[in-house]
Amino acid sequence: MEPTTDLATCLLCGAGASPALNLPRFAGASCQACAQRVGHLLVQEPTLLTDIWPLLADDAELEEPEPTVQRADGKTVELRQVIAEMKRELSVEDRMKLAEMYGEIGLIREQLEECGRVLVAAPAAALAQRALDVLFSAELCSPRGIEELRGRLFPA
């Protein structure tokens, strides 16, 4: 779904959202600032969001030792470090493509985290919309996701 230039009210902060990033499952929209706030939460505190995105809690693979690889200089490092270095070179568009690919191959936690990184980068509205479409899909987000997020972003 494409973002719209119509002025809508953000379901998270209550301010006007233009462009409005559509959240059709919740019959409303998000503003760009709140989308970015959601991204920051996903990147910085994903374990606090498991009631919104239950698949963030899938930590079975974290119990296994991280594979290591040997660099050209002979130094052995964790594979996770090499992947993080490679991802730093990606454009925001490429990170969104990576998030979509993660979903296709069943790496949902990684998909959610990449969508968070896309939102943090404050991309064009079309990229933010793609990330939100993934994050707030019925398959990934709890039915009370917007209400829970509102409370996390704007505690009373």
C-alpha positions in Angstrom: 0.0 0.0 0.0 1.3 3.5 -0.9 1.5 6.3 1.6 -1.0 9.0 1.0 -0.6 12.8 1.1 -4.0 13.2 2.6 -3.9 14.6 6.1 -4.7 11.8 8.6 -4.4 11.5 12.3 -1.5 9.3 13.5 -2.8 6.3 15.5 0.3 6.5 17.8 0.8 10.2 18.7 -2.5 11.7 17.6 -0.9 14.4 15.5 -1.6 15.1 11.8 0.3 12.7 9.5 1.3 14.0 6.1 2.4 11.9 4.4 0.2 9.4 6.1 1.8 6.0 6.3 -1.1 3.6 6.0 -1.9 1.0 8.7 -5.0 -0.5 7.1 -5.2 -3.5 9.5 -5.8 -0.9 12.2 -8.0 1.4 10.1 -5.6 4.3 10.3 -2.2 5.8 9.7 1.1 6.6 11.3 3.2 9.8 10.9 6.8 9.5 9.7 8.1 10.5 13.2 6.2 7.7 15.0 7.3 5.2 12.3 10.9 6.3 13.1 10.3 5.9 16.8 9.0 2.4 16.2 12.2 1.6 14.3 14.3 2.9 17.1 12.5 0.6 19.6 13.0 -2.4 17.3 16.7 -1.7 16.9 17.5 -0.7 20.5 15.1 -2.8 22.6 13.6 -5.6 20.6 13.1 -7.8 23.7 10.7 -5.2 25.1 8.4 -5.7 22.1 7.7 -9.4 22.2 4.1 -8.9 23.1 3.6 -6.8 19.9 5.8 -9.0 17.7 5.9 -12.4 19.4 8.5 -13.8 16.9 11.1 -11.4 18.3 11.2 -13.8 21.3 12.4 -16.7 19.1 15.8 -17.0 20.7 16.4 -20.7 20.3 19.3 -20.1 17.9 21.0 -17.7 20.4 21.6 -20.7 22.6 23.8 -22.3 19.9 27.4 -21.1 19.6 27.9 -18.5 16.9 29.8 -19.8 13.8 33.2 -18.3 13.2 35.0 -17.6 10.0 38.6 -16.9 9.1 39.4 -13.6 7.5 42.0 -13.2 4.8 44.4 -11.8 7.4 44.1 -15.1 9.3 42.0 -13.6 12.2 39.0 -15.7 13.3 35.8 -13.7 14.0 32.2 -14.5 14.6 30.1 -14.8 11.4 27.6 -12.3 13.0 30.4 -9.6 13.0 31.2 -10.2 9.3 27.5 -9.9 8.3 27.1 -6.7 10.4 30.0 -5.2 8.5 28.6 -6.2 5.2 25.2 -4.8 6.0 26.6 -1.4 7.0 27.5 -0.9 3.3 23.9 -1.5 2.1 21.6 1.3 1.1 18.2 1.7 2.8 16.5 0.3 -0.3 18.8 -2.8 -0.2 18.1 -3.2 3.6 14.4 -3.3 2.8 15.0 -5.9 0.1 17.0 -7.9 2.7 14.2 -7.7 5.2 11.8 -9.0 2.6 14.2 -11.8 1.7 14.5 -12.7 5.4 10.7 -13.2 5.5 10.8 -15.4 2.4 13.3 -17.7 4.0 11.7 -17.7 7.4 14.1 -15.6 9.4 11.4 -13.5 10.9 13.2 -12.0 13.8 15.9 -10.8 11.4 13.2 -9.5 9.1 11.6 -7.5 12.0 14.9 -6.0 13.0 15.8 -5.0 9.5 12.5 -3.3 9.1 13.3 -1.4 12.2 16.6 -0.3 10.7 14.8 0.9 7.6 12.5 3.0 9.7 15.4 4.5 11.7 17.1 5.6 8.5 14.1 8.0 7.9 13.7 6.9 4.4 11.3 8.2 1.8 7.7 7.5 2.7 7.5 4.7 0.2 10.2 2.7 1.9 8.8 3.4 5.4 5.4 2.2 4.1 7.0 -1.1 2.9 8.6 -1.6 6.3 5.3 -0.8 8.1 3.4 -3.2 5.8 5.7 -6.0 7.0 5.7 -5.0 10.7 1.9 -4.6 11.0 0.9 -7.6 9.0 -1.6 -10.0 10.6 1.0 -12.7 10.5 3.6 -10.8 12.5 1.9 -8.2 14.7 -0.5 -8.9 17.6 -4.0 -7.6 17.3 -3.3 -5.1 20.0 0.0 -3.9 18.5 -1.0 -0.3 18.0 -2.3 0.1 21.5 0.7 -1.6 23.0 3.1 0.6 20.9 1.3 3.8 21.9 1.8 3.0 25.5 5.6 2.3 24.9 6.2 5.4 22.8 4.1 7.7 24.9 3.8 6.4 28.5 1.3 8.2 30.6 
